[in-house]
Amino acid sequence: MPIPIEVENVRLGINATHRIGLFRQALLTPWKVRNEVIHYWTLPRARLLFAWTGIAWGTGWKLYGVPIVQRHQASVIHIGDRLALRSTVGSNPLAPTHPVVISTRRAGSRLTIGTDFGMTGGTLCAEESITIGDRVTIGANCTIIDTDFHPLDPAARFADPSRGATKPVIIGDDVFIGLGCLILKGSQIGAGSVIGAGSVVTGNSAPGVIAAGNPARIVRSLPEPLPEGA
């Protein structure tokens, strides 16, 4: 059935208005235009990198600069759809100090990231296991590790400096981690929680709370989210 002329004219008018709005926005925020150029410039190299390291490319990924990927060939890295990684200094006003690092260090390591994950700079390093849920946002220059890297005992460290203690890290759905945080081995952050900027997390954080400090402690509970359609 053909579209009535009146409807078509309205649709064309909306499209033109939308394009004009995008152009005005580009004039007001030119750095965002630059970021989009970087995104498309990054894509071929990033896709080649992920293919080379054996990590499946997801739907709707947006990468601003090429991350650093160090995957042990006998480990597993799984990343969900709509990933957003910012690895260039100009991609965020908080200025990442280095590209995003994604690393699994030994056979059997697992790094699992859900959908709609966003991270600016920083490091994800799994010796045993890091599990991150859906819709998690991690602020600039954070480090998430599940290992001490080196043994605490001097003799053990001298004998094998790579055999530090490990314990899995689990981050629930809808978590927000502020800039400059350090999430250490054995940490569990409950769904919907917020970790304040500059915090050091060393243990468990309940769902739906704000935690902050070194070591991070619960500051207060967050209100229950509104039901859909409310």
C-alpha positions in Angstrom: 0.0 0.0 0.0 1.5 3.4 -1.0 2.3 5.9 1.7 0.0 9.0 1.5 1.8 12.1 0.3 1.0 14.0 3.5 2.6 11.3 5.7 5.6 11.1 3.5 6.1 14.9 3.7 5.9 14.8 7.5 8.4 12.0 7.6 10.8 13.9 5.3 10.4 17.0 7.5 11.2 15.1 10.6 14.3 13.6 9.0 15.5 17.0 7.9 15.0 18.4 11.3 16.9 15.5 12.8 19.8 16.1 10.4 19.9 19.8 11.2 19.9 19.0 14.9 22.8 16.6 14.5 24.7 19.3 12.5 24.1 21.9 15.3 25.2 19.4 17.9 28.4 18.7 16.0 29.2 22.4 15.9 28.7 22.7 19.6 30.6 19.6 20.6 33.3 19.1 17.9 35.3 16.6 20.1 32.4 14.2 19.8 32.7 14.3 16.0 36.4 13.6 16.4 35.6 10.6 18.6 33.3 9.2 16.0 36.1 9.5 13.4 38.4 7.7 15.8 35.8 5.0 16.3 35.5 4.3 12.6 39.2 4.5 12.1 39.7 2.1 15.0 37.3 -0.6 13.8 39.4 -2.5 11.2 42.4 -2.7 13.5 40.3 -3.6 16.5 38.4 -6.3 14.6 41.7 -7.8 13.4 43.1 -7.7 17.0 40.1 -9.5 18.5 40.1 -12.1 15.7 43.8 -12.7 16.2 43.3 -13.2 19.9 40.3 -15.5 19.4 37.7 -13.3 21.0 34.3 -13.2 19.2 33.2 -9.7 18.0 29.9 -8.6 19.4 27.0 -6.6 18.0 27.1 -2.8 18.4 30.6 -2.5 19.8 32.1 1.0 19.9 35.8 1.3 20.5 37.6 4.7 20.7 41.2 3.6 20.1 42.6 0.1 20.1 42.7 -1.6 23.5 45.6 -3.8 24.7 44.5 -7.5 24.6 46.6 -10.2 26.3 44.8 -13.5 26.1 46.3 -16.8 27.2 45.4 -19.2 24.4 44.0 -21.7 26.9 41.8 -19.1 28.6 38.3 -17.8 27.9 37.3 -14.2 27.2 33.6 -13.6 26.5 32.2 -10.1 26.0 28.6 -9.3 25.3 26.9 -6.9 22.9 27.1 -3.1 22.8 30.6 -2.9 24.4 32.0 0.6 24.7 35.7 1.1 25.4 37.5 4.4 25.4 41.3 4.1 25.1 42.4 7.5 23.7 43.2 10.5 25.9 40.7 12.7 24.1 37.8 10.2 24.2 36.7 11.3 27.6 37.2 14.5 29.7 38.6 12.3 32.5 41.5 11.4 30.1 42.5 7.7 30.3 46.1 7.4 31.2 46.5 4.3 29.0 44.4 2.2 26.7 41.9 -0.3 28.1 43.8 -3.5 29.0 42.0 -6.9 28.8 44.2 -9.7 30.1 44.0 -13.4 31.0 47.3 -14.7 32.4 47.2 -18.5 32.5 45.4 -21.6 31.3 41.9 -21.9 32.6 41.5 -18.1 33.3 38.0 -16.7 32.6 37.0 -13.2 31.9 33.2 -12.8 31.3 31.6 -9.4 30.5 27.9 -9.0 30.0 26.0 -6.7 27.6 26.2 -2.9 27.6 29.5 -2.7 29.3 31.4 0.6 29.3 35.0 1.4 30.4 37.4 4.3 30.0 41.1 3.3 30.2 41.9 1.0 33.1 42.7 -2.7 33.4 40.8 -6.0 33.6 43.2 -8.7 34.5 42.1 -12.3 35.3 44.4 -15.0 36.6 41.5 -17.1 37.8 38.1 -15.5 37.1 36.4 -12.1 36.7 32.7 -12.1 36.0 30.9 -8.8 35.2 27.2 -8.5 34.7 25.0 -6.6 32.3 24.9 -2.7 32.1 28.0 -2.2 34.1 29.9 1.2 33.8 33.4 1.6 35.0 34.9 5.1 35.3 38.3 6.3 34.0 41.5 4.6 35.1 40.1 1.8 37.3 41.9 -1.5 37.9 40.1 -4.8 38.4 42.3 -7.8 39.3 41.7 -11.2 40.8 45.4 -11.9 41.8 48.2 -10.6 44.0 50.5 -11.3 41.1 53.4 -12.2 43.4 53.5 -14.4 46.5 53.8 -12.5 49.8 56.4 -14.9 51.3 59.9 -13.8 50.1 61.1 -17.4 49.6 58.1 -18.3 47.5 58.4 -15.1 45.6 62.0 -15.8 44.8 61.2 -19.4 43.8 58.2 -18.5 41.5 57.3 -14.7 41.4 54.3 -15.4 39.2 52.4 -17.6 41.8 50.5 -14.9 43.8 47.3 -15.8 45.5 44.1 -15.6 43.4 40.3 -15.4 44.2 37.5 -14.7 41.8 36.0 -11.2 41.4 32.2 -10.9 40.7 30.5 -7.7 39.8 26.7 -7.7 39.5 24.3 -6.2 37.0 23.8 -2.4 36.9 26.9 -1.5 38.9 28.6 1.8 38.5 32.3 2.1 39.6 33.7 5.7 39.9 37.0 6.8 38.5 40.3 5.7 39.9 39.0 2.6 41.8 41.0 -0.5 42.6 38.9 -3.8 42.8 41.1 -6.5 44.3 40.9 -10.3 44.4 37.9 -11.9 46.1 35.7 -8.7 45.7 32.0 -9.2 45.1 29.9 -6.1 44.3 26.2 -6.6 44.5 23.8 -5.6 41.7 22.8 -2.0 41.4 25.6 -0.7 43.7 27.8 2.3 43.2 31.5 2.4 44.2 32.7 5.9 45.0 35.7 7.4 43.1 39.1 6.4 44.3 37.9 3.5 46.4 39.7 0.3 47.1 37.3 -2.8 47.2 38.7 -5.8 49.0 35.5 -7.8 50.1 31.8 -8.0 49.6 29.5 -5.1 48.8 25.7 -5.7 49.2 23.3 -5.0 46.4 21.9 -1.5 46.0 24.3 0.5 48.1 26.9 3.2 47.8 30.3 2.1 49.1 33.4 4.3 49.2 36.8 4.6 50.9 40.0 2.6 51.4 38.9 0.0 52.2 35.5 0.6 50.8 32.6 0.7 53.3 28.9 1.0 52.8 27.9 4.7 53.0 24.2 4.3 52.5 21.5 2.3 50.7 20.1 3.4 47.4 16.3 3.7 46.8 14.6 0.8 45.2 14.3 1.3 41.4 10.9 2.2 40.1 9.1 -0.7 38.3 8.9 -0.5 34.6 6.0 1.7 33.4 5.8 3.6 36.7 
